[in-house]
């Protein structure tokens, strides 16, 4: 609900309040964002207003009439340079006369039901019953400029989002150097700024930095959201945990160069801004034209990170992801990449697909290597015609045969790229982002098509439409495997080259919008060298994104958990792959690989034709289990418990407890009605002689009795090594023929957890699971729990009829 009380604005969700007022000078003073307040009229807001009598020393006054304060010492809804505020600005403009001082002051406001869609950018959406819109109109009459600040309130999601639109009402062009999407000023600076950094195969490494003084920046200049620095950030009070303490989450609905900064000024006030990265950005706004900033999303929680994440997850599922697949259960797939890489043929693919059908997989995906002369990554991007030697019947021939096996069929494409060794590049060398006559810095042997050009967008739309309509295609993996270099467009004059990166993103959105509307039944998955473009902008078109090219279960557990702070795991694609892992050469248990992956949008990426029979049988059981619990895992409420990250925060030094700090990861996913739940407990490394462990589920109904149980497994005697000789009546030499035969005939029983208890007992007392093997004996009451081991636990509520 949005209200205006004289010069005050109150924005309420079900559990939060955001408010600001118009200052006597015309600027907007931010007053509060946090848990919901009881505000009936402007009198109730007086405690929130800062009291200023004399301005601080060594500051600039806004004007002679208002000598009590300087804009440098005010909490503001937006800011600019030149009138006293020297902090991170919301907007920067080079005026027609060369000056960069601008002064936007309040003119009027408008409150409406529903939300206006942007012309070229994606954004959140909702009905008139789900969202309200506040538009604040500001003007700089001296420079003939205008600015609109937009606030979108989603009460039931406890989400407020923001955007801005800049207008040139003058007679000469101006250069827009920066337009943020969100600015939020805080009273104090007792916060930690959390960012998620990384690299290819190392996405989403969490970093918490205290914001004490100066400026902390999280930004991308790769042309994409970037695996180096995701655009989702958090602010939290000291000692905030998963379930207690105040925190804020911030998203930018944008898929290009982004910028988030937290700055503390000399008066102890903190400012957070987020928006398009101003580095090398410049946009010429000619008379009577405008520039739209992307939408930014805010979430506040008073009960820790889990509450904040769940509010964001609900909002993303309801108001970002859309279309046929918004709430539809996602199929279990097998992707051919790690099984075949570029070495594919119809015969090999069909053999792999038959094995996939045998274990219960529902969708077979042919990855790279199917088009042009594509034998490796050096050629044929842009030439989207099937290789007749590899696929004699083309895409349709293969698709029909895959469909004949009872599987859906999907393909991989990389539409935004071109190889120099391609027919497309020979025909249109000017269609790429590169500087004419200058050496080009190549990435993955490919160049980036200039999507800022309409004719390039049209080519991508039509060439992809031809591919997608040529066969019965159910799924498309849309990849983008390099970052930008040598920013330049031959379609723009020299003075407008600062627009290249943003125009590219707008062009990408047009392509994605057009294709998803033409092919609404296709399940599109975004990908960019793993998680190099993981953001809400992509999720407005594609309901899931490949989280990382690193499929190692230990790495993936951390990557998926850190995505979960800002994104629902149903939007994070996760696959089971072979061991030794192709990125790390690490060996992890097959069950752990399954259990980590099943919390995301689930699939496999391994060569089933070469795997052992017992591995394929295990996969068959995994898939049957996943299908039973798929709805809970894909649509349930996700809770984090203990984390591998805890080790970095423990401060326990060399104590015994330090061995366990950061060694356990704990997840729970609960159905919408709270009657069903799946939990996971995972460890990094075995701690000697530490047998007892406790799993603490979350989100259960306290007064409901649950049947708590695990999946009973059997273990190969090889996993116990020479220890088998302590119980065997005859000596068994390791890796001997006898050992090989016995390993096929004799299996060691795993432990059984099976009891009934109320939700409050399980959550607050914890489940003391069977003891782990500690070197003093093993039987079917002991957990086989080596390095990188994990367990799934199931909770079925016994609801009284």
Order of alpha helices (4+ residues) and beta strands (2+ residues): beta-beta-beta-beta-beta-beta-beta-beta-beta-beta-beta-beta-beta-beta-beta-beta-beta-beta-beta-beta-alpha-beta-alpha-alpha-beta-alpha-beta-beta-alpha-beta-alpha-beta-alpha-beta-alpha-beta-alpha-beta-alpha-beta-alpha-beta-alpha-beta-beta-beta-beta-beta-alpha-beta-beta-beta-beta
